[in-house]
Amino acid sequence: MHIRGPWQRAAAGAGLLAPDGSIASTIFAEMSALAVKTGAINLGQGFPDEDGPAEVLEAAARAIREGVNQYPPGIGTAQLRQAIAAHQRRFYGLEVDPDREVLVTAGATEALAASLLALVDEGDEVLTFEPFYDAYGALIALAGGRHVTVPLRAPDFRPDLDELRAAVTDRTRVILVNNPHNPTGAVFDREVLETIVELAERHDALILTDEVYEHLTFDRPHTPVATLPGASDRTITVSSGGKTFSTTGWKIGWLTARHELVTAVLAVKQFLTYVNGAPFQPAIAAGLALPDAFFADAAAALRDKRDLLSDGLRQAGFDVFESHGSYFVVADAAPLGYPDAVEFCRELPARAGVVAIPLSAFYREEHRGDARSLVRFAFCKRAAVLEAAAVQLAALGTTV
Ligand SMILES: Cc1ncc(COP(=O)(O)O)c(C=O)c1O
């Protein structure tokens, strides 16, 4: 039986509506299944294979033991909201009111979903860069928005500012930024961010900025959009404890914005999940209060892993585009004789015992050709795993 409904919009927005009207499985699912079937090293999905800080894990276990197991307040516990406000002040000099300008959500994903559902009317345009984190296409479509994209091209994945200017118009309701950027590892410079703010002001658009990798930059400090002149009133800043504390399964996220925006988003969030993760909220609060050294060490450790995998990929014969932040690096398989990354990724487990994701998974269907031979690798894995992957990949060059 054919089931009609808005799910079809979400599937189509993610480029997954099959010709027979069903939802096609994602390349992520296909690659994960291949990893299981072949026993290959999975550098496809972006989650760490090590636990985060012991203090954070222990705080969650303690909270469960001490009975923090019922519904927390709708906007999040006071302790976590205060920790988020203190974090914004400590790292960025941003003043946010923990009682009026912070909302705790079920991961960054719910913050993004609730914001788009709350603020995008049917036919409003939402602009993202392309490639984009795969949830964006589905969420924009579910909200009834029209997805407009501006390309990010190798080698630096920096947007062309004239293309950006041309894409933002009075029809643009939201500019959805992701910085540091998944899947490319780009960290946008100040001029790019200032142009976004200037365009949002000129066309009275909102800025929704997904900064889940804010602490995972390697050679340039993170600049939150909200710190730029003119930005704070029209910007919703989204982050999450998942990446910073290696607790992706806990799904504790949050947003900060001026009170009226928080109220609008809360009106939707309230009926999506109402609340989530009571015992994990004090644990993420403990994480946000860790000393500066924790955050610096986490970025430095991940930078070493980036270097380990990037060097391995280069030695195997890939062209590697330097990653400046996030869990990911993009490499070109063309020098290895592979013009098509999808085909390459399907063969990679058998040829090198490694799983990766073709970059085309992060493009709209009609733009997938732009991704050509590009592949995304995740380096948020133990050094020994990355070393083994590098050794196995090195064999590729000799077997073409
Ligand atoms: C850019 C980006 N935004 C959001 C998320 C999801 O965050 P959360 O697990 O907190 O919902 C991810 C996870 O991979 C991501 O890469």
The ligand as a MOL file (V3000), in Angstrom:
LIG
                    3D

  0  0  0     0  0            999 V3000
M  V30 BEGIN CTAB
M  V30 COUNTS 16 16 0 0 0
M  V30 BEGIN ATOM
M  V30 1 C 27.3550 19.2320 10.9980 0
M  V30 2 C 26.6040 18.3640 11.9480 0
M  V30 3 N 25.5270 18.8670 12.5690 0
M  V30 4 C 24.8130 18.1200 13.4370 0
M  V30 5 C 25.1720 16.8250 13.7220 0
M  V30 6 C 24.3260 16.0280 14.6670 0
M  V30 7 O 24.5600 16.3990 15.9790 0
M  V30 8 P 23.7660 15.6990 17.1620 0
M  V30 9 O 24.2060 14.2710 17.2280 0
M  V30 10 O 24.1040 16.4920 18.3650 0
M  V30 11 O 22.3050 15.7780 16.8050 0
M  V30 12 C 26.2980 16.2670 13.1020 0
M  V30 13 C 26.6740 14.8550 13.3530 0
M  V30 14 O 27.3750 14.2320 12.5970 0
M  V30 15 C 27.0330 17.0640 12.1940 0
M  V30 16 O 28.1150 16.5780 11.5670 0
M  V30 END ATOM
M  V30 BEGIN BOND
M  V30 1 1 1 2
M  V30 2 1 2 3
M  V30 3 2 2 15
M  V30 4 2 3 4
M  V30 5 1 4 5
M  V30 6 1 5 6
M  V30 7 2 5 12
M  V30 8 1 6 7
M  V30 9 1 7 8
M  V30 10 2 8 9
M  V30 11 1 8 10
M  V30 12 1 8 11
M  V30 13 1 12 13
M  V30 14 1 12 15
M  V30 15 2 13 14
M  V30 16 1 15 16
M  V30 END BOND
M  V30 END CTAB
M  END
